[in-house]
Amino acid sequence: MLRKFFAQNTFLCLLLVVVGFTSSCKKSKSDSSDGVPSGTPGTRAELTRDSIYLYAQQTYYWNVGMPAYSAFNPRQYSSNNAVLAAIKALPSTGGKDKYSFIDDGTVASELGGVAGDFGFSAFYSGTNDLRIKYVYATSPAATQGLKRGYQITKINGSTTINTSDASIDYVVNAIFGSNASIALTVTKPDGTSQDLTITKGTYNINPVLFSKTYNVGTKKVGYIVFNSFTTNSTSLLDAAFAQFATDGINELVVDLRYNGGGSVATSEAFTNLIAPTAQNGKVMYTTYWTQTMQDNQATILQNQKFYAKGNDGVTRLYSYFDYSYKPTMAAGNQEYFAKRGSVNGLNRVYFLVLSGTASASELLINNLKPVVDVKLIGKKTYGKPVGFFSLRIDKNDLYIPQFETKNQLNVGGYFDGMTVDKDIADDVTKDFGDPTEKLLAQALNYSATGAFTSYLKDNTLSSTTGLSRALAEDLSGKMDHEFKGMIETRKMKLK
């Protein structure tokens, strides 16, 4: 599953910054306020910390107002992550950076749709009630018969499952830690119990967890659960929408409640599957890169190398500095609608969202808001209107926000998340597609009646010891291990 990291950009980075650092990243002695003074020696670790800061100076979304290298002194910090934490804490960010991270390079397969874990996640339905949140088909968990909604009553021999800090730590370590296997006892909806042992393994991610068409009066309402914007999922979306077209859907429910984002290109494809044909040729959204990058001043990007065909069709070595970052169509940073598939004329789209719905998921929603009637059901989204591509530094990938997207009305900036039309708690006691599951039920009820239901119990989970709103939000922060990110995977244009 996609956790708190994500994939390296699809471009191949051939030159590590530390290798040619002194020749291409530094300033002269007379201009050392921005970079490393000429001839400054350093260990490999020190040069890596220098690089993290210097890349931020030129490409970070909040680079305006950052202190000079000498004032910040990245070498004073004990680790790469400590340098990044200090950057995120700078006044120039306004406290908005909850996105930057450093990865060891193991995440490229995740973006490409290949994972190597148990293949499931879990969340609490009550103070003593832990449930399976989702399961990826063909994953080790799926092959053992695990399904969403099953109650976990024992983990690695322990039956102490509650919402105390110690129990949460135990659960998180068992499911998301480094253990090669996990032993579970689960109770199924029919009341039967099952013991199973799941061993981590490699599997192909199919982010379409469920799809179905419902008859709601005279309407046909499509429902699709989409869990991650992997680069390999466009054909899977095409197949689901081909069935929706055959079914003749009038409205659509898109379940993004656990989707933390991923590929920008996949988000665009999804947008075009939903958007009306009448929008063809009109602006979908615009990408606004860091001003330094727009002004062709981010010279440090010369260190990020890749092979590509030039405008003359000849393959040669380029760098990220050879791309244009201007917010125009000619530069490849303004996308236009281009209808995909044959589902057209949808009257309304309902998005099921939670606090973990982020980034490419929010991009999809924001793209569609000006062109179709959109309703949001669940909880306020994560809030990530910014994205990035990876910067290879020594043996690690640095991910720092470098751009923001805005829709055709030039609306973006949802750093605090997107508010919902119907505020309601998640329901992990029922499988996807169950029409009585709380979030889906609200969408189907609105389709039938033109209104949401209103019950006091909407904001407690379905359990005799249901979680309070405050506890559910606290648990979301502790147990949400889905990655939050919007990765630039489009084929950008050379200058």
Order of alpha helices (4+ residues) and beta strands (2+ residues): alpha-alpha-alpha-alpha-beta-alpha-beta-beta-beta-alpha-beta-alpha-beta-beta-beta-beta-beta-alpha-beta-beta-alpha-beta-alpha-beta-beta-beta-beta-alpha-beta-beta-beta-beta-beta-beta-alpha-alpha-beta
